[in-house]
Amino acid sequence: MCGIKLSMEVTNMSSLHHESLLETCYEEAWVDFAKTNNLTFDQLDALDQNSELGYLPVIAEDAQRRFEELCR
């Protein structure tokens, strides 16, 4: 039973670590998108909130690409 519990804890830590990395990648993609498009963070936030999906797919795709590169 201890082995199973330990294994689950390691998996959870790994998932939390990956979640943290993905969040960092999203933040970096967000900042880079704002800079590239000469947007303030308030302007980008408004675009994001007014988008049909509630987020900008181009930023999410960039964040996913960055995350996948880190995982290699």
MOHU-V397400 format. One line per field, one symbol per residue. ss: DSSP state (~ for helix, > for strand, _ for the rest). phi: phi as a letter, one per 40 degrees, with the letter a starting at -180 (. if undefined). psi: psi as a letter, one per 20 degrees, with the letter a starting at -180 (. if undefined). Layout:
# MOHU-V397400
ss->???
phi->???
psi->???
This chain:
# MOHU-V397400
ss->_~~~~~~~~~~~~~~~~~~~~~~~~~~~~~~~~~~~____~~~~~~~~~~______~~~~~~~~~~~~~~~_
phi->.cccccccccccccccccccccccccccccccccccbfbccccccccccccdcgacdccccccccccccccc
psi->hhhgggghggggggghghgggggghggghgghggghjlqrhgghgggghiqhijrohhggggggggghhhi.
